[in-house]
C-alpha cells in the first residue's frame, strides 16, 4: 500500500473515532441532564410515579390551589421554583382536590419569627370563615425566634392546640424543613425531617375529650370531617413551600 493511501485511511479512522467520542459525550450529557431533572425540586422520580405520588406544585404555576372561598389566587407568588405566601392579606389557600386517606409531603421554610400551618379535612362552606374551624393543623413555626414563648402544642410539627411533638427537630428560620402527614382511616402521624413526632386517632372518645379541653371547643365542627381539602396558611409572615406531593392510600 502506498504512503498516501495509508494516510487517507488514517484520516478516515481518526474522523470516525472523533465522531463516536462526540456521540458518547452527547449521550452521557443527556443522561446526566435527565437525572438532574428527575431528582430536582418539584419533580417526581420514576419510583414515586409508580407508587402513585402526584405533584401539587410544579415549580411554575399555582394551578392546583386557590384562596379559601374564592375562585382565584392572591397574596401568593411563584419565585425561583418556590410557592411563597407573601404575608400581606392572610389569604389561606386550599387544594382544588379533596382527600381522605393519603400521604402528603411538603418542604417549607419560614422567615424569622414566622408562623403558618398545613391543614387537612378542611370543609369549605358558608358556615365557616376560616380553614382552622374544621381542619386539624400541622404546625409550621420558627421554634427558635418566635416573638412570644411557645407552648409545646404550638411548636413545629405539633397537631396545633391538641398534640405536642415528641421532640424538637425543626430547623431555624430561612432553612428548609421536610414534613409528612399520613392519614389512614382516622389514624394520623406527623413527620418532621425524617422523624415521626406525633401520632393520634381522629373521632375517638379520647379525641373528642381533648377537643373539649382545647380552644377548639368553640368550633363545634372542628376535626369532624372524614375528608376534605388540604390547606396552607398565610398567617401574615413570608413562608416558602416546594416539593408538595401527595399519594392517595
PyMOL commands that set and color helices and strands:
alter all, ss='L'
color gray80, all
select helices_A, chain A and resi 3-39+46-51+131-133+152-154+205-212+215-218
alter helices_A, ss='H'
color red, helices_A
select strands_A, chain A and resi 53-55+65-67+76-79+82-85+93-99+102-110+115-122+136-141+177-184+187-192+195-201+228-232+239-248
alter strands_A, ss='S'
color yellow, strands_A
deselect
rebuild
show_as cartoon
